[in-house]
Amino acid sequence: MKPTTHMLLLSFLVSSFALPMCANAQCGSGGLGCPGTNYANYGVNATGAATIEYDNFVSGFHTSTARETTGELKIWGARSKYDGSGNLLTPTAINGINFPGLTGTPLKVTLGGNYTTAPQTILLTTDGLWAWGAVAQVVNTGVKNTAAFGKIALGLPPGVSPLDIKMLFGTYQNLAITTCSGDVWVLTTYNASMRGDGASGFTSWARVTKADGSNLTGVVATRGGYGAFFALTNTGELYTWGQRTYLGDGTAQVTRNRATLMTPPSTSDGPIKMIGVANDYTSGVSYYVLYENGKLFSMGYNAHRQLGDFTTTIRTSWVRPQYAVGNPMDDILWISPNEHDPNYAAINVINKQNHQIFCWGEQNGGMLGRTDGSLNPGQPADLATSNIEGVETGGHTTLVVNACRSSFGYAGHKIYGSMGDGTNASYYTSNYSFESNLLSLCGLATQAPKINVSGSPSINDNGEICVGTSVVLSPTPAGGTLSITSGGAYVTLTDNVLHFTAATPANTPVVVSYTVSTPSCGTVTESRRFLSAVCTPTVTIPGSIWNDANGNAVQGPGETGMSNDMWANLVGPDGKVITSIKINDDGTFELVISKSLLTASGGYSLILTNTPQTQGAILASADIPANGYGYTGVNRGSGSTADPSNRTGIVNLGDLSAAADNSTTSIVNIGISNDPAVLPVVFGTIGAKWTGNSLKVTWTTENENYNDHFDIEASINGVDFISVGTVKSAAQDGNSDKTIQYEFTKDMTGNTLASILGIGMLTLGSIGVFRKRKLRLPFTLVIMCGLTAILFSCRKSKSDELAGNGEVFIKVTQVDKDGSRSSSKVVKVVKE
């Protein structure tokens, strides 16, 4: 039978759905992108030119980006905010919350600019190219003429998809793409020779060709500056093109509009490891080549001693940077020339001896951590004995990562949040400061303690924590002590949770410290800084819980408020926690949420738990209250709104995305009681096991009141549950004050559970999304087929495998004789 058009379309849609669910994180090997991609091949331990990741740290003129160990891309500094004009004061995730309108998974980021203005940032996602910041600093105004975050309409070069891109490199007025197959494409707004194809034009992609007109191929790295590009191939050949190029063969600087083969520095030192370029604005370009054996070579313009040979002579043939005259550098592990900005030609390198930093070239504003001027190679005094794992030379700064510090070191011009310390103070410093916020750089296995923030707390457009927000801290390694060392008037610290109670003054952050003993670094104290502000617009959700003695969901005389050590959590339509706040001792709570976190339409809910929940974590059900308590109902403000049938600990708040700015919802009151006479069912233990082809669920009840039966419900994501069976109450007439044990067993031969859950949930989901009746059935079929593809492509096909990603979640829901329902906690199935 030949496939029909509908079936071909169906197959395409299934592939589209299945791909992201099987994708890996973007740090380490095996992630999205070229075969062999290894984002962790960075810094002092990096090796192998074909897979070295140059750009986990990218710094331009007062703006920087980084790829963290989680794979998340972050940005901070001048004009880094999504509007293209504001400044982010701390490393901020590049995602759809902080950059509204972003689509696709972020893959790579770069930037370029000059000293007269902040850079323009270029982002690659699985959905294409995006740009924001200073206009025309990287791409021509005919390509992107607005400062605000937005997609580049030109798109990628013909035939190149986002996952075909190995390297994305930006510098002032130039952008280069190196593909997985080794082709190079360029967008330039500076000089037609930078196109590398012998043609002209500033608003179209140019595929770089060789001097003989054939395509340049096999490239593994493309770097450059304002006046020239520099490429390394998989056979060790070096090529250059642009307005101010040298070949390393003794010939003078000339313009070359096609990639021209260069003379290599050496033919006897083995494979080349890295290449780089520094630029002296309109004067000339300096080239650097590092071999795997540690030998470093340089060539080109040298007015500011940027070649490191202790002269200012232009070198048209390769020379050796030196520690001192007659002592060439033979043990270099990593190089970082100033590539993304055309000013201040300078370079930092890390050597093998204790991973020390050496730097040279033009220092301005303290950017190399030394005295300003044209410098021969030397060490910053602050880093003379430091164990440096990574370094990035920026347009007016240097950023370093120390093995025993979780905050990065910063020297140079601090302005517009460029230090990432949460402030916008402006000054020059030639002394390295480690007051920046936490940064865990992909590829660097530092031993430093870290004050991690779980999830995505409520922040405003400036990256300040919204007053009323609770931030869950997850310090590592465990066993240390958290404390507030500054700003205690604006925040409280309870159970590793910061709760911001007031706005901090400008440039006066809250400082939290963590002291812990580490095997490699000894006892270390690390700090993290936070600024808070009253965020507008907001939505306020007030509420309380109380001891509901008579179980009627109405707070009467003598029924006092109580916290029972519980937490109130706001959960979005996607089932993920937005914020978590501890309930006050008197039972009251107030969630103040920035509307920037309430953009998704759909049902929001408030869910009670016994512990703080991580922002962004899936939360599907409330915890059973401690100390023998259970839920007795919900009251939204008066007796007429009491709902004693809702005993779930979950309150539906409606669509908060439609709430008015700075509005307050009706109060959310939830009753609890530990009196068996008013509780429908008090659940005891619950467990679920998968043995062979059999699912077994066991649970106990400590008390039952007017109970009819139990629904056993299952889920593959912990959010969407459907019933897989029922068990009648074993209590006489549904009433009991003694412990009763229950058991439910179901045969699941041939992945029956996966089929039930997948088809059931996704069919329901399709109906909810596609409300037009004629679209429901086709999309449901697509989703059902997509689930099948996902289940069998992301795991082994064994009859005893669990569903979806290998996990199944179970809860038991009690149903009263009047239809009221309350649920147990959610548990994960244990596979035996």
Protein Blocks (a to p, Z undefined) as FASTA:
>chain_A
ZZdfklmmmmmmmmmmmmmmmpccfedehiacdehiafklgcjlbghjklocfklpccde
hiacdddfkopacdedehkafnomaccfbdcdddfklmghiacjdfbdcddddfkbccdd
ddddfkbccdedjehklbcfkloccfbdcddfklpaehiafklpfbdcddehiacdddfk
opacdddfkbmklnonopacjkbccddddfkopacehiabdcddfkbccdddfkopacde
djbdcehnopacdddfbdcddddfbfklopafbdcdddehjlbccdddddfkopacdedj
fklopnonopabdcfbdcdddfbghiacfkbfbdcddfkbcghiadddddfeopiacded
jdehhlnopaedjddddddfklmmcccfbdcddfkbccdddfkbcbdcdedjdeehlnon
opacdcddfbdcfkbccdddehiacfbdcdddehjadddfkopacehiacddddddehia
cddfehklmccceehiacdfbdcdehiacddddddddfklopaddddddddddddddddd
dddddddfkonopacehiacdfklpacddddfkopafbdcdddfkopacddddfklmmbg
cjddddddfbdcdehiacfbdcddehhiacfbdcehiaklgcfklcnopacebjfklpce
hiacddddddddfbfklpfbdcfddddddehjaccdddddfbdehiabdcddddfkomac
cdfbdcddfbehhiafbdcdddddddfehhlmmmmmmmmmmmmmmmmmmmcfklmmmmmm
mmmmmmmmmmmmmpccdfkbcehjopacdddddddfkopacdddddddddZZ
